[in-house]
Every structure is written in structure tokens, then in C-alpha cells.
Amino acid sequence: MNRTELPRTIIEIRKSRQLTVAEAAKSLGLHNDMLLKYEREPQEIPLSVADRILRFYEISSMDQIKV
């Protein structure tokens, strides 16, 4: 997948940065199972967690994440 191709899923973004679920979850301050839930169901992400995800993955807008 081309890095400029948008939008991408949270899973695709995490994998493109070669992060495991455990590494990403720890950096986001989440339990592994919660990160997996949000990756599967991004529409369920609370605003506070969405903000952390945007900052961590250096994404400018949730519009860049495929739901």
C-alpha cells in the first residue's frame, strides 16, 4: 500500500510503523485488548482516545482513518 493512500485503517497505520499491538497500546496508555477493540470498531473510540491516537500516529484528522 502506498503511504500517501488515504484513508487507512488504524491497523494499517500501526503495521506501517512496524508496531506490535503491545507496543502501540503501551504508548497510547491502553490495554492491548482495548486497542484491538478500537482497531476493529473505530466508531467506538472515545474522543479522548481518538486524540491520543491522532497525536501518536501523527495524523492531522480522523478523516484520514477509514472506519
mmCIF file of the N, C-alpha and C atoms, coordinates in Angstrom:
data_MODEL
# 
_entry.id   MODEL 
# 
loop_
_atom_site.group_PDB 
_atom_site.id 
_atom_site.type_symbol 
_atom_site.label_atom_id 
_atom_site.label_alt_id 
_atom_site.label_comp_id 
_atom_site.label_asym_id 
_atom_site.label_entity_id 
_atom_site.label_seq_id 
_atom_site.pdbx_PDB_ins_code 
_atom_site.Cartn_x 
_atom_site.Cartn_y 
_atom_site.Cartn_z 
_atom_site.occupancy 
_atom_site.B_iso_or_equiv 
_atom_site.pdbx_formal_charge 
_atom_site.auth_seq_id 
_atom_site.auth_comp_id 
_atom_site.auth_asym_id 
_atom_site.auth_atom_id 
_atom_site.pdbx_PDB_model_num 
ATOM 1   N N  . MET A 1 1  ? 0.848   -1.185 0.000  1.00 0.00 ? 1  MET A N  1 
ATOM 2   C CA . MET A 1 1  ? 0.000   0.000  0.000  1.00 0.00 ? 1  MET A CA 1 
ATOM 3   C C  . MET A 1 1  ? 0.890   1.244  0.000  1.00 0.00 ? 1  MET A C  1 
ATOM 4   N N  . ASN A 1 2  ? 0.548   2.164  -0.810 1.00 0.00 ? 2  ASN A N  1 
ATOM 5   C CA . ASN A 1 2  ? 1.252   3.430  -0.900 1.00 0.00 ? 2  ASN A CA 1 
ATOM 6   C C  . ASN A 1 2  ? 0.989   4.249  0.366  1.00 0.00 ? 2  ASN A C  1 
ATOM 7   N N  . ARG A 1 3  ? 2.028   4.809  0.975  1.00 0.00 ? 3  ARG A N  1 
ATOM 8   C CA . ARG A 1 3  ? 1.883   5.557  2.230  1.00 0.00 ? 3  ARG A CA 1 
ATOM 9   C C  . ARG A 1 3  ? 0.997   6.785  2.085  1.00 0.00 ? 3  ARG A C  1 
ATOM 10  N N  . THR A 1 4  ? 0.866   7.308  0.878  1.00 0.00 ? 4  THR A N  1 
ATOM 11  C CA . THR A 1 4  ? 0.049   8.506  0.688  1.00 0.00 ? 4  THR A CA 1 
ATOM 12  C C  . THR A 1 4  ? -1.417  8.174  0.453  1.00 0.00 ? 4  THR A C  1 
ATOM 13  N N  . GLU A 1 5  ? -1.713  6.892  0.309  1.00 0.00 ? 5  GLU A N  1 
ATOM 14  C CA . GLU A 1 5  ? -3.088  6.474  0.068  1.00 0.00 ? 5  GLU A CA 1 
ATOM 15  C C  . GLU A 1 5  ? -3.908  6.647  1.352  1.00 0.00 ? 5  GLU A C  1 
ATOM 16  N N  . LEU A 1 6  ? -4.982  7.395  1.248  1.00 0.00 ? 6  LEU A N  1 
ATOM 17  C CA . LEU A 1 6  ? -5.818  7.680  2.417  1.00 0.00 ? 6  LEU A CA 1 
ATOM 18  C C  . LEU A 1 6  ? -7.255  7.399  2.075  1.00 0.00 ? 6  LEU A C  1 
ATOM 19  N N  . PRO A 1 7  ? -8.119  7.170  3.020  1.00 0.00 ? 7  PRO A N  1 
ATOM 20  C CA . PRO A 1 7  ? -7.788  6.888  4.411  1.00 0.00 ? 7  PRO A CA 1 
ATOM 21  C C  . PRO A 1 7  ? -7.340  5.442  4.595  1.00 0.00 ? 7  PRO A C  1 
ATOM 22  N N  . ARG A 1 8  ? -6.692  5.193  5.712  1.00 0.00 ? 8  ARG A N  1 
ATOM 23  C CA . ARG A 1 8  ? -6.240  3.854  6.073  1.00 0.00 ? 8  ARG A CA 1 
ATOM 24  C C  . ARG A 1 8  ? -6.846  3.493  7.418  1.00 0.00 ? 8  ARG A C  1 
ATOM 25  N N  . THR A 1 9  ? -6.916  2.203  7.689  1.00 0.00 ? 9  THR A N  1 
ATOM 26  C CA . THR A 1 9  ? -7.428  1.776  8.988  1.00 0.00 ? 9  THR A CA 1 
ATOM 27  C C  . THR A 1 9  ? -6.354  1.979  10.049 1.00 0.00 ? 9  THR A C  1 
ATOM 28  N N  . ILE A 1 10 ? -6.769  1.975  11.302 1.00 0.00 ? 10 ILE A N  1 
ATOM 29  C CA . ILE A 1 10 ? -5.810  2.108  12.402 1.00 0.00 ? 10 ILE A CA 1 
ATOM 30  C C  . ILE A 1 10 ? -4.830  0.943  12.377 1.00 0.00 ? 10 ILE A C  1 
ATOM 31  N N  . ILE A 1 11 ? -5.317  -0.240 12.028 1.00 0.00 ? 11 ILE A N  1 
ATOM 32  C CA . ILE A 1 11 ? -4.445  -1.415 11.940 1.00 0.00 ? 11 ILE A CA 1 
ATOM 33  C C  . ILE A 1 11 ? -3.375  -1.196 10.873 1.00 0.00 ? 11 ILE A C  1 
ATOM 34  N N  . GLU A 1 12 ? -3.767  -0.704 9.710  1.00 0.00 ? 12 GLU A N  1 
ATOM 35  C CA . GLU A 1 12 ? -2.802  -0.448 8.632  1.00 0.00 ? 12 GLU A CA 1 
ATOM 36  C C  . GLU A 1 12 ? -1.774  0.598  9.043  1.00 0.00 ? 12 GLU A C  1 
ATOM 37  N N  . ILE A 1 13 ? -2.215  1.609  9.749  1.00 0.00 ? 13 ILE A N  1 
ATOM 38  C CA . ILE A 1 13 ? -1.295  2.659  10.211 1.00 0.00 ? 13 ILE A CA 1 
ATOM 39  C C  . ILE A 1 13 ? -0.298  2.076  11.208 1.00 0.00 ? 13 ILE A C  1 
ATOM 40  N N  . ARG A 1 14 ? -0.805  1.289  12.176 1.00 0.00 ? 14 ARG A N  1 
ATOM 41  C CA . ARG A 1 14 ? 0.093   0.672  13.178 1.00 0.00 ? 14 ARG A CA 1 
ATOM 42  C C  . ARG A 1 14 ? 1.100   -0.244 12.502 1.00 0.00 ? 14 ARG A C  1 
ATOM 43  N N  . LYS A 1 15 ? 0.626   -1.086 11.593 1.00 0.00 ? 15 LYS A N  1 
ATOM 44  C CA . LYS A 1 15 ? 1.520   -2.034 10.916 1.00 0.00 ? 15 LYS A CA 1 
ATOM 45  C C  . LYS A 1 15 ? 2.527   -1.321 10.018 1.00 0.00 ? 15 LYS A C  1 
ATOM 46  N N  . SER A 1 16 ? 2.122   -0.225 9.395  1.00 0.00 ? 16 SER A N  1 
ATOM 47  C CA . SER A 1 16 ? 3.056   0.515  8.536  1.00 0.00 ? 16 SER A CA 1 
ATOM 48  C C  . SER A 1 16 ? 4.204   1.112  9.348  1.00 0.00 ? 16 SER A C  1 
ATOM 49  N N  . ARG A 1 17 ? 3.968   1.304  10.619 1.00 0.00 ? 17 ARG A N  1 
ATOM 50  C CA . ARG A 1 17 ? 5.014   1.810  11.523 1.00 0.00 ? 17 ARG A CA 1 
ATOM 51  C C  . ARG A 1 17 ? 5.730   0.673  12.242 1.00 0.00 ? 17 ARG A C  1 
ATOM 52  N N  . GLN A 1 18 ? 5.411   -0.558 11.835 1.00 0.00 ? 18 GLN A N  1 
ATOM 53  C CA . GLN A 1 18 ? 6.035   -1.778 12.354 1.00 0.00 ? 18 GLN A CA 1 
ATOM 54  C C  . GLN A 1 18 ? 5.932   -1.878 13.872 1.00 0.00 ? 18 GLN A C  1 
ATOM 55  N N  . LEU A 1 19 ? 4.751   -1.555 14.394 1.00 0.00 ? 19 LEU A N  1 
ATOM 56  C CA . LEU A 1 19 ? 4.500   -1.654 15.830 1.00 0.00 ? 19 LEU A CA 1 
ATOM 57  C C  . LEU A 1 19 ? 3.618   -2.854 16.128 1.00 0.00 ? 19 LEU A C  1 
ATOM 58  N N  . THR A 1 20 ? 3.919   -3.529 17.228 1.00 0.00 ? 20 THR A N  1 
ATOM 59  C CA . THR A 1 20 ? 3.039   -4.586 17.688 1.00 0.00 ? 20 THR A CA 1 
ATOM 60  C C  . THR A 1 20 ? 1.873   -3.949 18.432 1.00 0.00 ? 20 THR A C  1 
ATOM 61  N N  . VAL A 1 21 ? 0.843   -4.743 18.674 1.00 0.00 ? 21 VAL A N  1 
ATOM 62  C CA . VAL A 1 21 ? -0.288  -4.248 19.464 1.00 0.00 ? 21 VAL A CA 1 
ATOM 63  C C  . VAL A 1 21 ? 0.208   -3.812 20.838 1.00 0.00 ? 21 VAL A C  1 
ATOM 64  N N  . ALA A 1 22 ? 1.070   -4.610 21.450 1.00 0.00 ? 22 ALA A N  1 
ATOM 65  C CA . ALA A 1 22 ? 1.574   -4.296 22.787 1.00 0.00 ? 22 ALA A CA 1 
ATOM 66  C C  . ALA A 1 22 ? 2.347   -2.978 22.811 1.00 0.00 ? 22 ALA A C  1 
ATOM 67  N N  . GLU A 1 23 ? 3.188   -2.753 21.816 1.00 0.00 ? 23 GLU A N  1 
ATOM 68  C CA . GLU A 1 23 ? 3.969   -1.509 21.763 1.00 0.00 ? 23 GLU A CA 1 
ATOM 69  C C  . GLU A 1 23 ? 3.065   -0.294 21.591 1.00 0.00 ? 23 GLU A C  1 
ATOM 70  N N  . ALA A 1 24 ? 2.130   -0.395 20.659 1.00 0.00 ? 24 ALA A N  1 
ATOM 71  C CA . ALA A 1 24 ? 1.231   0.727  20.400 1.00 0.00 ? 24 ALA A CA 1 
ATOM 72  C C  . ALA A 1 24 ? 0.330   0.984  21.608 1.00 0.00 ? 24 ALA A C  1 
ATOM 73  N N  . ALA A 1 25 ? -0.212  -0.076 22.180 1.00 0.00 ? 25 ALA A N  1 
ATOM 74  C CA . ALA A 1 25 ? -1.102  0.077  23.332 1.00 0.00 ? 25 ALA A CA 1 
ATOM 75  C C  . ALA A 1 25 ? -0.373  0.738  24.497 1.00 0.00 ? 25 ALA A C  1 
ATOM 76  N N  . LYS A 1 26 ? 0.839   0.305  24.761 1.00 0.00 ? 26 LYS A N  1 
ATOM 77  C CA . LYS A 1 26 ? 1.620   0.887  25.861 1.00 0.00 ? 26 LYS A CA 1 
ATOM 78  C C  . LYS A 1 26 ? 1.866   2.379  25.614 1.00 0.00 ? 26 LYS A C  1 
ATOM 79  N N  . SER A 1 27 ? 2.228   2.732  24.394 1.00 0.00 ? 27 SER A N  1 
ATOM 80  C CA . SER A 1 27 ? 2.478   4.135  24.058 1.00 0.00 ? 27 SER A CA 1 
ATOM 81  C C  . SER A 1 27 ? 1.218   4.985  24.151 1.00 0.00 ? 27 SER A C  1 
ATOM 82  N N  . LEU A 1 28 ? 0.070   4.364  23.886 1.00 0.00 ? 28 LEU A N  1 
ATOM 83  C CA . LEU A 1 28 ? -1.205  5.081  23.952 1.00 0.00 ? 28 LEU A CA 1 
ATOM 84  C C  . LEU A 1 28 ? -1.829  5.057  25.343 1.00 0.00 ? 28 LEU A C  1 
ATOM 85  N N  . GLY A 1 29 ? -1.235  4.297  26.250 1.00 0.00 ? 29 GLY A N  1 
ATOM 86  C CA . GLY A 1 29 ? -1.783  4.196  27.595 1.00 0.00 ? 29 GLY A CA 1 
ATOM 87  C C  . GLY A 1 29 ? -3.046  3.346  27.642 1.00 0.00 ? 29 GLY A C  1 
ATOM 88  N N  . LEU A 1 30 ? -3.115  2.344  26.780 1.00 0.00 ? 30 LEU A N  1 
ATOM 89  C CA . LEU A 1 30 ? -4.277  1.457  26.710 1.00 0.00 ? 30 LEU A CA 1 
ATOM 90  C C  . LEU A 1 30 ? -3.857  0.025  26.989 1.00 0.00 ? 30 LEU A C  1 
ATOM 91  N N  . HIS A 1 31 ? -4.809  -0.785 27.408 1.00 0.00 ? 31 HIS A N  1 
ATOM 92  C CA . HIS A 1 31 ? -4.579  -2.219 27.491 1.00 0.00 ? 31 HIS A CA 1 
ATOM 93  C C  . HIS A 1 31 ? -4.637  -2.770 26.075 1.00 0.00 ? 31 HIS A C  1 
ATOM 94  N N  . ASN A 1 32 ? -3.905  -3.850 25.831 1.00 0.00 ? 32 ASN A N  1 
ATOM 95  C CA . ASN A 1 32 ? -3.873  -4.454 24.497 1.00 0.00 ? 32 ASN A CA 1 
ATOM 96  C C  . ASN A 1 32 ? -5.271  -4.742 23.963 1.00 0.00 ? 32 ASN A C  1 
ATOM 97  N N  . ASP A 1 33 ? -6.128  -5.315 24.820 1.00 0.00 ? 33 ASP A N  1 
ATOM 98  C CA . ASP A 1 33 ? -7.466  -5.688 24.356 1.00 0.00 ? 33 ASP A CA 1 
ATOM 99  C C  . ASP A 1 33 ? -8.304  -4.473 23.969 1.00 0.00 ? 33 ASP A C  1 
ATOM 100 N N  . MET A 1 34 ? -8.095  -3.345 24.626 1.00 0.00 ? 34 MET A N  1 
ATOM 101 C CA . MET A 1 34 ? -8.843  -2.133 24.262 1.00 0.00 ? 34 MET A CA 1 
ATOM 102 C C  . MET A 1 34 ? -8.365  -1.597 22.912 1.00 0.00 ? 34 MET A C  1 
ATOM 103 N N  . LEU A 1 35 ? -7.064  -1.621 22.673 1.00 0.00 ? 35 LEU A N  1 
ATOM 104 C CA . LEU A 1 35 ? -6.569  -1.172 21.375 1.00 0.00 ? 35 LEU A CA 1 
ATOM 105 C C  . LEU A 1 35 ? -7.111  -2.064 20.267 1.00 0.00 ? 35 LEU A C  1 
ATOM 106 N N  . LEU A 1 36 ? -7.111  -3.371 20.489 1.00 0.00 ? 36 LEU A N  1 
ATOM 107 C CA . LEU A 1 36 ? -7.659  -4.288 19.494 1.00 0.00 ? 36 LEU A CA 1 
ATOM 108 C C  . LEU A 1 36 ? -9.133  -3.998 19.229 1.00 0.00 ? 36 LEU A C  1 
ATOM 109 N N  . LYS A 1 37 ? -9.887  -3.706 20.286 1.00 0.00 ? 37 LYS A N  1 
ATOM 110 C CA . LYS A 1 37 ? -11.307 -3.373 20.129 1.00 0.00 ? 37 LYS A CA 1 
ATOM 111 C C  . LYS A 1 37 ? -11.464 -2.112 19.263 1.00 0.00 ? 37 LYS A C  1 
ATOM 112 N N  . TYR A 1 38 ? -10.679 -1.084 19.566 1.00 0.00 ? 38 TYR A N  1 
ATOM 113 C CA . TYR A 1 38 ? -10.783 0.167  18.816 1.00 0.00 ? 38 TYR A CA 1 
ATOM 114 C C  . TYR A 1 38 ? -10.306 0.005  17.372 1.00 0.00 ? 38 TYR A C  1 
ATOM 115 N N  . GLU A 1 39 ? -9.338  -0.888 17.150 1.00 0.00 ? 39 GLU A N  1 
ATOM 116 C CA . GLU A 1 39 ? -8.899  -1.144 15.781 1.00 0.00 ? 39 GLU A CA 1 
ATOM 117 C C  . GLU A 1 39 ? -10.016 -1.832 14.988 1.00 0.00 ? 39 GLU A C  1 
ATOM 118 N N  . ARG A 1 40 ? -10.738 -2.726 15.631 1.00 0.00 ? 40 ARG A N  1 
ATOM 119 C CA . ARG A 1 40 ? -11.834 -3.440 14.960 1.00 0.00 ? 40 ARG A CA 1 
ATOM 120 C C  . ARG A 1 40 ? -13.081 -2.576 14.815 1.00 0.00 ? 40 ARG A C  1 
ATOM 121 N N  . GLU A 1 41 ? -13.313 -1.691 15.793 1.00 0.00 ? 41 GLU A N  1 
ATOM 122 C CA . GLU A 1 41 ? -14.523 -0.873 15.825 1.00 0.00 ? 41 GLU A CA 1 
ATOM 123 C C  . GLU A 1 41 ? -14.158 0.600  16.062 1.00 0.00 ? 41 GLU A C  1 
ATOM 124 N N  . PRO A 1 42 ? -13.550 1.261  15.083 1.00 0.00 ? 42 PRO A N  1 
ATOM 125 C CA . PRO A 1 42 ? -13.100 2.640  15.284 1.00 0.00 ? 42 PRO A CA 1 
ATOM 126 C C  . PRO A 1 42 ? -14.223 3.617  15.607 1.00 0.00 ? 42 PRO A C  1 
ATOM 127 N N  . GLN A 1 43 ? -15.454 3.290  15.241 1.00 0.00 ? 43 GLN A N  1 
ATOM 128 C CA . GLN A 1 43 ? -16.576 4.164  15.563 1.00 0.00 ? 43 GLN A CA 1 
ATOM 129 C C  . GLN A 1 43 ? -16.850 4.191  17.070 1.00 0.00 ? 43 GLN A C  1 
ATOM 130 N N  . GLU A 1 44 ? -16.262 3.255  17.821 1.00 0.00 ? 44 GLU A N  1 
ATOM 131 C CA . GLU A 1 44 ? -16.450 3.181  19.274 1.00 0.00 ? 44 GLU A CA 1 
ATOM 132 C C  . GLU A 1 44 ? -15.365 3.928  20.058 1.00 0.00 ? 44 GLU A C  1 
ATOM 133 N N  . ILE A 1 45 ? -14.420 4.536  19.368 1.00 0.00 ? 45 ILE A N  1 
ATOM 134 C CA . ILE A 1 45 ? -13.303 5.202  20.045 1.00 0.00 ? 45 ILE A CA 1 
ATOM 135 C C  . ILE A 1 45 ? -13.802 6.468  20.743 1.00 0.00 ? 45 ILE A C  1 
ATOM 136 N N  . PRO A 1 46 ? -13.569 6.564  22.067 1.00 0.00 ? 46 PRO A N  1 
ATOM 137 C CA . PRO A 1 46 ? -13.930 7.799  22.767 1.00 0.00 ? 46 PRO A CA 1 
ATOM 138 C C  . PRO A 1 46 ? -13.057 8.962  22.283 1.00 0.00 ? 46 PRO A C  1 
ATOM 139 N N  . LEU A 1 47 ? -13.572 10.151 22.385 1.00 0.00 ? 47 LEU A N  1 
ATOM 140 C CA . LEU A 1 47 ? -12.862 11.334 21.903 1.00 0.00 ? 47 LEU A CA 1 
ATOM 141 C C  . LEU A 1 47 ? -11.475 11.468 22.535 1.00 0.00 ? 47 LEU A C  1 
ATOM 142 N N  . SER A 1 48 ? -11.358 11.204 23.817 1.00 0.00 ? 48 SER A N  1 
ATOM 143 C CA . SER A 1 48 ? -10.055 11.334 24.484 1.00 0.00 ? 48 SER A CA 1 
ATOM 144 C C  . SER A 1 48 ? -9.028  10.349 23.914 1.00 0.00 ? 48 SER A C  1 
ATOM 145 N N  . VAL A 1 49 ? -9.474  9.151  23.576 1.00 0.00 ? 49 VAL A N  1 
ATOM 146 C CA . VAL A 1 49 ? -8.577  8.153  22.994 1.00 0.00 ? 49 VAL A CA 1 
ATOM 147 C C  . VAL A 1 49 ? -8.276  8.516  21.538 1.00 0.00 ? 49 VAL A C  1 
ATOM 148 N N  . ALA A 1 50 ? -9.265  9.011  20.823 1.00 0.00 ? 50 ALA A N  1 
ATOM 149 C CA . ALA A 1 50 ? -9.054  9.431  19.441 1.00 0.00 ? 50 ALA A CA 1 
ATOM 150 C C  . ALA A 1 50 ? -7.969  10.500 19.369 1.00 0.00 ? 50 ALA A C  1 
ATOM 151 N N  . ASP A 1 51 ? -7.991  11.419 20.311 1.00 0.00 ? 51 ASP A N  1 
ATOM 152 C CA . ASP A 1 51 ? -6.978  12.477 20.351 1.00 0.00 ? 51 ASP A CA 1 
ATOM 153 C C  . ASP A 1 51 ? -5.584  11.886 20.560 1.00 0.00 ? 51 ASP A C  1 
ATOM 154 N N  . ARG A 1 52 ? -5.469  10.920 21.454 1.00 0.00 ? 52 ARG A N  1 
ATOM 155 C CA . ARG A 1 52 ? -4.169  10.269 21.691 1.00 0.00 ? 52 ARG A CA 1 
ATOM 156 C C  . ARG A 1 52 ? -3.697  9.527  20.445 1.00 0.00 ? 52 ARG A C  1 
ATOM 157 N N  . ILE A 1 53 ? -4.621  8.846  19.763 1.00 0.00 ? 53 ILE A N  1 
ATOM 158 C CA . ILE A 1 53 ? -4.271  8.112  18.547 1.00 0.00 ? 53 ILE A CA 1 
ATOM 159 C C  . ILE A 1 53 ? -3.781  9.069  17.466 1.00 0.00 ? 53 ILE A C  1 
ATOM 160 N N  . LEU A 1 54 ? -4.489  10.177 17.285 1.00 0.00 ? 54 LEU A N  1 
ATOM 161 C CA . LEU A 1 54 ? -4.076  11.167 16.285 1.00 0.00 ? 54 LEU A CA 1 
ATOM 162 C C  . LEU A 1 54 ? -2.672  11.680 16.563 1.00 0.00 ? 54 LEU A C  1 
ATOM 163 N N  . ARG A 1 55 ? -2.410  12.015 17.808 1.00 0.00 ? 55 ARG A N  1 
ATOM 164 C CA . ARG A 1 55 ? -1.077  12.537 18.155 1.00 0.00 ? 55 ARG A CA 1 
ATOM 165 C C  . ARG A 1 55 ? 0.010   11.473 18.013 1.00 0.00 ? 55 ARG A C  1 
ATOM 166 N N  . PHE A 1 56 ? -0.270  10.269 18.505 1.00 0.00 ? 56 PHE A N  1 
ATOM 167 C CA . PHE A 1 56 ? 0.725   9.198  18.472 1.00 0.00 ? 56 PHE A CA 1 
ATOM 168 C C  . PHE A 1 56 ? 1.107   8.841  17.040 1.00 0.00 ? 56 PHE A C  1 
ATOM 169 N N  . TYR A 1 57 ? 0.114   8.709  16.177 1.00 0.00 ? 57 TYR A N  1 
ATOM 170 C CA . TYR A 1 57 ? 0.384   8.340  14.790 1.00 0.00 ? 57 TYR A CA 1 
ATOM 171 C C  . TYR A 1 57 ? 0.632   9.550  13.892 1.00 0.00 ? 57 TYR A C  1 
ATOM 172 N N  . GLU A 1 58 ? 0.657   10.743 14.484 1.00 0.00 ? 58 GLU A N  1 
ATOM 173 C CA . GLU A 1 58 ? 0.915   11.988 13.758 1.00 0.00 ? 58 GLU A CA 1 
ATOM 174 C C  . GLU A 1 58 ? -0.045  12.154 12.578 1.00 0.00 ? 58 GLU A C  1 
ATOM 175 N N  . ILE A 1 59 ? -1.326  12.012 12.884 1.00 0.00 ? 59 ILE A N  1 
ATOM 176 C CA . ILE A 1 59 ? -2.393  12.149 11.903 1.00 0.00 ? 59 ILE A CA 1 
ATOM 177 C C  . ILE A 1 59 ? -3.088  13.484 12.194 1.00 0.00 ? 59 ILE A C  1 
ATOM 178 N N  . SER A 1 60 ? -3.397  14.219 11.145 1.00 0.00 ? 60 SER A N  1 
ATOM 179 C CA . SER A 1 60 ? -3.977  15.546 11.363 1.00 0.00 ? 60 SER A CA 1 
ATOM 180 C C  . SER A 1 60 ? -5.485  15.529 11.594 1.00 0.00 ? 60 SER A C  1 
ATOM 181 N N  . SER A 1 61 ? -6.166  14.464 11.179 1.00 0.00 ? 61 SER A N  1 
ATOM 182 C CA . SER A 1 61 ? -7.621  14.442 11.303 1.00 0.00 ? 61 SER A CA 1 
ATOM 183 C C  . SER A 1 61 ? -8.146  13.017 11.284 1.00 0.00 ? 61 SER A C  1 
ATOM 184 N N  . MET A 1 62 ? -9.252  12.782 11.989 1.00 0.00 ? 62 MET A N  1 
ATOM 185 C CA . MET A 1 62 ? -9.880  11.467 11.980 1.00 0.00 ? 62 MET A CA 1 
ATOM 186 C C  . MET A 1 62 ? -10.413 11.128 10.589 1.00 0.00 ? 62 MET A C  1 
ATOM 187 N N  . ASP A 1 63 ? -10.547 12.118 9.722  1.00 0.00 ? 63 ASP A N  1 
ATOM 188 C CA . ASP A 1 63 ? -10.984 11.861 8.349  1.00 0.00 ? 63 ASP A CA 1 
ATOM 189 C C  . ASP A 1 63 ? -9.975  10.993 7.603  1.00 0.00 ? 63 ASP A C  1 
ATOM 190 N N  . GLN A 1 64 ? -8.750  10.947 8.102  1.00 0.00 ? 64 GLN A N  1 
ATOM 191 C CA . GLN A 1 64 ? -7.711  10.151 7.463  1.00 0.00 ? 64 GLN A CA 1 
ATOM 192 C C  . GLN A 1 64 ? -7.752  8.693  7.907  1.00 0.00 ? 64 GLN A C  1 
ATOM 193 N N  . ILE A 1 65 ? -8.667  8.364  8.801  1.00 0.00 ? 65 ILE A N  1 
ATOM 194 C CA . ILE A 1 65 ? -8.796  6.993  9.281  1.00 0.00 ? 65 ILE A CA 1 
ATOM 195 C C  . ILE A 1 65 ? -10.061 6.382  8.696  1.00 0.00 ? 65 ILE A C  1 
ATOM 196 N N  . LYS A 1 66 ? -9.881  5.248  8.047  1.00 0.00 ? 66 LYS A N  1 
ATOM 197 C CA . LYS A 1 66 ? -11.004 4.535  7.447  1.00 0.00 ? 66 LYS A CA 1 
ATOM 198 C C  . LYS A 1 66 ? -11.789 3.811  8.544  1.00 0.00 ? 66 LYS A C  1 
ATOM 199 N N  . VAL A 1 67 ? -13.096 4.028  8.532  1.00 0.00 ? 67 VAL A N  1 
ATOM 200 C CA . VAL A 1 67 ? -13.950 3.385  9.543  1.00 0.00 ? 67 VAL A CA 1 
ATOM 201 C C  . VAL A 1 67 ? -14.602 2.175  8.937  1.00 0.00 ? 67 VAL A C  1 
# 
